Amino acid sequence: MACMENGNAAMGAKPESMLEVRVELVDSEPKIWRQLEVRGSLTLDQVHQVLQAAFGWEDMHLHRFTADDPFAPLRPVNGEVPEALQWLPRRECDEPGERPEEDFSLEQLLALGAGAAFYEYDFGDNWLHRLELVTQSPANEGTPPASVIDGARRGPLEDSGGFPGYEEILEALADPAHPDHAEYSEWVAEITGSAEPFDPAFLDIPALNQALIAQVQVRE
């Protein structure tokens, strides 16, 4: 079935809002998170690009947005399990519960989830991000549509096998005597394009904001 269009996507004449949103990788330990300032009217396809830049992802895999935890069991309503809504790129929508992310804004999604929402990237590694609204304020003229204002640790590497695989890689990198140390060191250098020692705690916020400027300008 084709995607169902959402007639509430238009924001009308509502004043523009800036949302401060904390985005945390679910089950990360130590915590991997970003504090973002994001224009509430950004559509979810734009928010996808913002999150890709903020966590250092390369947009190599599928993704989706949901108002609720996509892995939490659904409670039956009147004896039937309700259809779980998710927002995907329009070209990938083919089920009744799927909506085009191009037609829905971040502000609308957070309102559906009572101030929280979820973004999953890479359905193999299952990088699940929880988005939580911290504050909402009127947008000032000249404020960037998205920026990173705080955070901790770099995002995991692409195709590292979810948290179990990523932790295995970090263990091997940290121990020169590990049997896979040389192999993983070479793989990480290829992925990152750098022969410098890999530091999972490193976070360069100015560099992330430069990447965000490029991403959002292209998509406005």
Number of C-alpha atoms within 10 A of each C-alpha: 9 14 19 15 15 12 8 11 15 13 14 7 6 8 10 14 16 22 24 22 23 22 25 20 21 17 12 14 9 9 13 21 23 25 21 24 22 24 25 26 23 23 22 25 23 21 24 22 18 27 21 20 24 26 21 16 17 11 15 11 13 13 19 23 28 22 23 21 18 18 7 7 8 14 10 9 8 7 7 9 11 12 10 13 16 21 25 23 20 18 9 14 19 14 13 14 15 25 25 23 25 18 19 23 23 23 22 21 22 21 14 14 16 13 17 21 23 24 26 21 21 18 13 11 18 15 21 25 23 20 25 20 19 14 12 16 12 12 17 10 6 6 12 17 20 25 24 24 16 13 20 18 17 19 21 21 19 20 14 15 17 18 16 10 15 17 15 14 21 16 15 19 22 14 12 12 10 13 10 15 18 15 13 18 21 13 13 21 14 11 12 12 9 11 11 10 11 15 12 14 11 11 16 11 18 12 12 19 19 13 18 23 16 12 18 18 10 9 11 9
